[in-house]
């Protein structure tokens, strides 16, 4: 490092761009100093983090990705056509994979820049004179950088507030829909299996008993998810892993029973008739397939929570973990959408309700000789009909934690440096804002503030299709626009301050991470957002 005096300046940008990073090789952690690893483990212990392995991280990512939207994919395939919806969901997956890589890159940059600036300030304080900021080592650590914090770090307070607003509106709308769906589904199931008749809380006149059932179900759901939202994600890893196993089992039952029904009806011509009826491309119904397909894999703003507890030595596997979760989900979605569209003459908007008459005999939906539903049929019916409820019990607290952490002010923010005052190549010195202690607000309060209002809204308003559709438009920004923007701005900050190679991370891929491609992705995201607005307005 170079000491600054009245007659000296820092090492030039061009000189620093030639610095050898012998202690770190991008793409592997085998050469990281033992001191870095020890410091990371101490940091995890300090914040009470319970690290987990790649398998649990994959389960967490899957839990974030697979929401209730997947149960509406079969009706999207029916309305927009098998070919059109498949193409849309494949395009959505491709864009999500690119955005996911951007997410991993700017998370790593946030960690590297913050640690580099902290090291520079500590060295300056010890020496008593300004010292050069060391070259940043961009890799993931145990310190969590939420989207809002990263936006503030690289684009200032305005960027942070804008990101917080988008996440808050989109997240609250999502949780509102989860709560409403859980209350109505649980009440409907209770009435069906208790012999009390039908209960549809969404109908114009559901009746007193059905309304009471909805509120009781909503209250029980609220108690479960709020208690989970107050636990750190690493502390509920076992619970979430168990729920992932349930999801996998339920999906297996759904796909296997659908495959049995379709295969048994191929010879009768029913499947061929449905295939012709559904068709391949219905461009007049483009809006019906567009939104669900593009947003089906929206999970990017949750990745800081899912990957923070990942074991330090396994963090280099973050891309493999996240990409695997996206591709597994894609495979399930296409299989569920195509088989669901071909298996039923009338596909319910919530496809799990098509198992309401599952008997377990013949093709699965055929009447049993005894006249009663088989025990196997009852088990399968119950497991699948409970699936949406279990799904939201898993996803609700995880999303609530992500939103709360994005809108809250963390105690660790006091150690974070703003780089909004960027260094130009001609700048003789580095401008750093002074460390200002953050305003400490209880994390519990923020999580309660995030988790409880959607439950109250679900109690007051049950029909919320238009509200959710409008809030869902922000999902296009979260999955495409925000990652591309943060990729561009974070890379620019690093290159301006340290040189042309300073933006490289352990996840950098030139063919998608260069500025030209990223700018193109940013433009595409606005085109898609505009298409979503048009689809909502005229669809």
Buried (B, 14 or more C-beta within 10 A) or exposed (E): BEEBEEEEEBEEBEEBBEBEBEEBEBEEBEEBEEEBBEBBBEBBEEBEBBBBBBEBBBBBBBBBBBBBBBBBBBBBBBBBBBBBBBBBBEEBBEBBBBBBBBBBBBBBBBBBBBBBBBBBBEBBEEEEEBBBBBBBBBBBBBBBBBBBBBBBBBBBEEBBBBBBEBBBBBBBBBBBBBBBBBBBBBBBBBBBEEEEEEBBBEEEEBBEEBBEBBBBBBEEBBEEBBEBBBBBBBBBBEBBBEBBEBBBEBBEBBBEBBBBBBEBBEEEEBBEEBBEEBBBBBEEBBBBBBBBBBBBBBBBBBBBBBBBBBBBBBBBBBBEBBBBBBBBBBEBBBBBBBBBBBBBEEBBEBBBBBBEEBBBBEBBBEEEEEEEBBEEBBEBBBBBBBBBBBBBBBBBBBBBBBBBBBBBBBBBBEBBBBBBEBBEEEBEEBEBEEBEEBEEEEBEEBBBBBBBBBBEBBBEEBEBEEBEBBBBBBBBBBBBBBBBBBBBBBBBBBBBBBBEBBBBBBBBEEEBBEEEBBBEBBEBBBEBBEBBEEBBEEB
